[in-house]
Amino acid sequence: MDAAEYALMDAVEDRMWWYRALRARIVTALEDRPGAPGPLLDAGCGTGGMVAALLAAGITRPIVAFDYVAEAATRARAKTGLPIAVGDITCQPYPDASFGAAISLDVLGHRSLEPPAALAELHRVLAPGGTLILNLPAFEWLKSAHDARVHNARRFTTRSIRALLGSAGFTAIDAGYWNALLLPLMVLQRKVMAREPGGASDVAAFPPWLDASLHGVTVVEHWLARRRLRYPAGGSVLVVATRP
């Protein structure tokens, strides 16, 4: 990811509507499927916003986190107070079955890795019965200047990630789209307003009224999803799976 993107992420992820919406979904997923006993791994924690949110939510299990980029790990240490490591998701230093659950948010699309290798390592470090939660960018046709800024090489569908997880040995795979109600605005922003290679990042400090409005839409969407409403498309794919 470009250094400027890390600075943007670090500055706004505690309040920007999209990050708040993602955090709500991860907390819900962990509540619904906590996995096996043991620590929680955040594989590719970025600047630490998700870890900080989990700590603020009162999570009681130990949290271990790392990021591939030293700058991100440094920012995450400052944000969380935890000893965030620098590491590679495809070659992790942890023993087999070290974690009861793992999250990896918007990492598998990165150009520096191959998803099968990353999933094999996540399978290895999870204990039997462990939960894996992934968030992924959806649909190749949604690629934009923002993907280039964050070094994102691929986007996913529910079908493609189910196939990858099944091949890696995961079971009980639940994959669904979110950021669905705002997808038309996302298409407008990415394909019309910021379609040039040097287009602005999707990460930004929005005016408070706009941020609150966008977040409100995601709250309604999340409420409907909790009642098993499925969306045919969305800006992201959220996946929960089990390491048998």
C-alpha positions in Angstrom: 0.0 0.0 0.0 1.2 3.5 -0.7 2.6 5.3 2.3 0.0 8.0 1.9 -2.8 5.4 2.2 -1.4 4.3 5.6 -1.5 7.8 6.8 -5.1 8.3 5.6 -6.2 5.0 7.2 -4.5 5.8 10.5 -6.1 9.2 10.6 -9.7 8.2 9.9 -10.3 4.6 10.6 -11.6 5.2 14.1 -14.5 7.3 12.8 -15.0 6.8 9.0 -18.3 5.2 8.2 -16.9 2.2 6.2 -14.5 1.2 9.0 -17.2 1.4 11.6 -19.5 -0.7 9.5 -16.8 -3.3 9.0 -16.0 -3.4 12.7 -19.6 -4.1 13.6 -19.8 -7.0 11.2 -16.6 -8.5 12.5 -17.7 -8.2 16.1 -21.0 -9.9 15.2 -19.3 -12.7 13.3 -17.0 -13.4 16.3 -20.0 -13.4 18.7 -21.9 -15.8 16.4 -18.9 -18.1 15.8 -16.2 -17.6 18.4 -14.3 -20.7 17.3 -12.1 -22.8 19.5 -10.5 -21.7 22.8 -7.3 -19.7 22.4 -6.0 -16.4 21.2 -7.4 -14.4 18.3 -5.1 -13.6 15.3 -5.4 -10.5 13.2 -3.4 -11.4 10.1 -2.6 -8.2 8.2 -3.8 -5.7 10.8 -3.0 -2.6 8.9 -2.7 0.4 11.3 -4.5 -1.4 14.1 -8.0 0.0 13.9 -9.7 -3.4 14.2 -7.6 -4.5 17.0 -8.3 -1.3 18.9 -12.0 -1.7 18.3 -11.9 -5.3 19.7 -10.1 -4.1 22.8 -12.6 -1.3 23.3 -15.4 -3.8 22.9 -14.0 -5.8 25.9 -12.8 -8.9 24.1 -11.3 -11.1 26.8 -9.2 -13.5 24.7 -5.6 -12.5 23.9 -5.1 -10.8 20.5 -2.0 -11.4 18.4 -1.5 -9.2 15.3 1.0 -8.6 12.5 1.3 -6.7 9.3 3.5 -7.1 6.3 4.6 -3.5 6.3 6.8 -2.1 9.1 5.2 1.3 8.9 1.7 -0.1 9.4 2.9 -2.3 12.4 4.5 0.8 14.0 1.3 2.8 13.7 -0.7 -0.2 15.0 1.6 -0.5 18.1 1.0 3.2 18.9 -2.8 2.8 18.4 -3.2 -0.4 20.4 -0.4 -0.6 22.9 0.2 -4.2 21.8 3.5 -5.6 20.4 2.4 -5.8 16.8 4.8 -7.9 14.7 6.0 -7.5 11.2 5.3 -10.7 9.3 4.1 -12.5 6.1 0.7 -14.1 6.1 2.0 -16.9 3.8 4.9 -17.8 6.1 3.8 -17.2 9.7 6.2 -17.9 12.7 3.5 -19.5 14.9 3.2 -23.2 15.8 0.4 -25.3 14.4 -3.0 -24.8 16.0 -1.9 -21.7 17.9 -5.2 -19.7 17.6 -8.9 -20.3 18.3 -9.9 -17.7 15.7 -8.4 -15.5 13.0 -9.4 -12.5 11.1 -7.9 -11.2 7.9 -9.4 -8.0 6.5 -8.9 -7.0 2.9 -5.6 -8.8 2.7 -6.0 -11.7 0.2 -6.5 -9.3 -2.7 -3.0 -7.8 -2.2 -0.6 -8.2 -5.1 2.3 -9.4 -2.8 0.6 -12.8 -2.0 -1.2 -15.7 -3.5 -4.5 -16.6 -1.8 -4.0 -20.4 -1.7 -0.7 -20.0 0.2 -2.2 -17.5 2.7 -5.2 -19.7 3.3 -3.0 -22.8 3.8 -1.1 -20.9 6.5 -4.2 -19.7 8.2 -5.5 -23.2 8.2 -2.3 -24.4 9.8 -2.2 -21.9 12.6 -5.9 -22.4 13.5 -6.8 -25.0 16.0 -9.4 -27.6 15.1 -12.8 -25.9 15.4 -11.2 -22.5 14.9 -13.1 -19.7 13.1 -11.7 -17.8 10.1 -13.2 -14.5 9.2 -12.3 -12.7 6.0 -13.3 -9.4 4.4 -12.5 -9.1 0.7 -13.1 -6.6 -2.1 -15.9 -7.7 -4.4 -16.1 -8.0 -8.2 -13.3 -7.5 -10.6 -15.4 -4.9 -12.5 -15.2 -2.7 -9.4 -11.5 -2.2 -9.7 -10.5 1.4 -9.6 -7.8 3.9 -8.9 -8.2 3.0 -5.2 -7.2 -0.6 -5.8 -4.0 0.6 -7.4 -3.3 2.9 -4.4 -3.7 0.0 -1.9 -1.9 -2.5 -4.3 -5.0 -4.6 -4.7 -4.5 -7.1 -7.5 -7.7 -9.1 -7.3 -11.3 -8.9 -6.2 -13.6 -11.8 -5.3 -17.1 -13.2 -5.5 -18.9 -15.4 -3.0 -18.4 -18.3 -5.4 -14.7 -17.8 -5.9 -13.8 -17.5 -2.2 -16.0 -20.5 -1.3 -14.0 -22.5 -3.8 -10.6 -21.3 -2.4 -11.6 -22.0 1.2 -12.9 -25.4 0.3 -9.7 -26.3 -1.5 -7.7 -25.1 1.6 -9.7 -27.5 3.8 -12.2 -25.2 5.5 -15.8 -26.2 6.1 -19.1 -24.5 7.2 -18.3 -21.6 4.7 -20.7 -18.7 5.0 -20.1 -16.0 2.4 -22.2 -13.0 1.7 -22.0 -9.5 0.2 -22.3 -6.3 2.2 -22.1 -2.6 1.5 -24.9 -3.5 -0.9 -27.4 -0.7 -0.4 -24.6 1.9 -1.1 -23.3 -0.1 -4.1 -24.8 2.4 -6.7 -23.0 5.2 -5.0 -19.8 3.2 -5.0 -20.1 2.5 -8.7 -20.7 6.2 -9.3 -17.7 7.2 -7.3 -15.3 4.6 -8.7 -16.3 4.5 -12.3 -17.3 8.1 -13.0 -16.0 10.5 -10.4 -12.6 8.8 -9.8 -12.1 6.7 -12.9 -8.7 8.2 -13.8 -5.5 6.3 -12.6 -4.7 9.2 -10.3 -8.2 9.4 -8.8 -8.7 10.1 -5.2 -8.6 7.4 -2.5 -11.9 6.0 -1.2 -10.5 6.6 2.3 -11.2 10.1 3.5 -12.6 12.3 6.3 -16.2 12.8 5.2 -18.3 15.8 6.4 -20.0 14.7 9.7 -23.5 14.8 8.2 -22.5 12.7 5.2 -20.5 10.2 7.3 -23.5 9.8 9.6 -25.9 9.3 6.7 -23.7 6.7 5.0 -23.1 4.9 8.3 -26.9 4.9 9.0 -27.5 3.0 5.7 -24.9 0.4 6.7 -26.6 0.0 10.1 -30.0 -0.7 8.4 -28.3 -3.2 6.1 -26.6 -5.0 8.9 -29.9 -5.2 10.8 -31.5 -6.8 7.8 -28.6 -9.2 7.3 -28.9 -10.3 10.9 -32.4 -11.4 9.9 -30.9 -13.6 7.1 -31.6 -11.2 4.3 -29.0 -11.9 1.6 -27.8 -9.4 -1.0 -27.0 -10.4 -4.6 -24.1 -7.9 -4.8 -22.1 -5.5 -2.7 -18.8 -3.7 -2.4 -17.3 -6.3 -0.1 -17.5 -10.1 0.6 -17.6 -11.2 4.3 -16.8 -14.8 4.8 -16.8 -17.0 8.0 -15.4 -20.5 7.8 -14.3 -23.3 10.2 -11.0 -25.2 10.3 -12.3 -28.7 11.0 
